[in-house]
């Protein structure tokens, strides 16, 4: 009984937070925006010679902040006048349509299953230069859909249309989807929930990513408690 | 892992769990105080002083020789006082249900160097019993010494008296509380480091670089709930309608 009631509560909470926080859009002076800008800069510098268009956002376990980071990174790239596309490839627990308040009737699963055309799946958002492909209806076989030829074709097509494509994926240690996706992306970013994620889990995730022959661009420490000197720079920026 | 922890890190770790350490210190104090006040039976003490001084001719009293004899006898007397020879009659006369060994543990005999005064100190849960024992021991000792040593040089200098408000000598409450506090602090610090050691989570850039050997391309602060509420994406009108 107790367990049951706990579970119910958790579900309610998850629904309430389904929309990921878009600080990069809703605020202008938060130092969190500056942190996302730093990530944007570091991504650009991490592979200067090779074209870096498709970036996979993944983590070892659920709830580390993949979707939040993917959405906010998309916004900061769009603020740089880039044409950005975010693909919600987490077909098991999609959230992108909540975050950007779009419909999820037609999305990635439809395109991969050849039920609809790519241009029908791409939706514009309220942010200029930022388009999204939501997950679409939840399919019974996400891994098979992702490993199909359809995804290669899709990625090839959107690479021609966009400057940067950010792909939100399921966690590495739970399902194989992220590994399949990583293999088709130019680079991967691992989100780590600071202070929560176990070193061994992170190492395992890294090994899985390495097995899919992807360049790991780096790690983003999410929910990081910054020290006071960051606040100092904050104040400095306000004064400008 | 060949990790070295710097002093700053130790301070940081301790700071982080300061509440735990303080709590354990307070608990240590409380437990020590509780035990001292309620669990341990208070022990009272009584002291009888005896003077070792040879009686005899008036001119002999202060002779150096007799003084030296008395002093050299004091060590012997200290052993005799706690021997069954003295303690058995004491037990009989006081009608105590104890062995001479148990009684000997309650009695301590001491004197200052080169002093002819010997202190007989008795500890007992009952202050009246302590007084009785110390006085009886002194008396029995005084009576028996002429037979044992064929020398009569003992007189009772001051007998133990039962004060109206006896205060216990044991337990030493302040000392116990201090010990409790020290144990609490040590336990707290030990636990802090144990928790820190067992915590395998990634906490800093250094952890990532040491353990995963991956570059950290960014840190994102915890995004607070209130930020989202203030700047809702849906206009107010739309929500009302």
Interface residues (C-beta under 8 A of the other chain):
Chain A: X19 X21 X22 X23 X25 X26 X27 X30 X31 X32 X35 X36 X38 X39 X42 X43 X46 X65 X68 X69 X72 X101 X126 X189 X190 X192 X194 X195 X196 X197 X198 X199 X200 X202 X203 X206 X216 X217 X218 X219 X220 X221 X222 X223 X224 X225 X226
Chain B: X200 X201 X202 X203 X204 X205 X207 X208 X211 X212 X214 X215 X216 X217 X218 X219 X220 X221 X222 X223 X227 X228 X230 X231 X233 X234
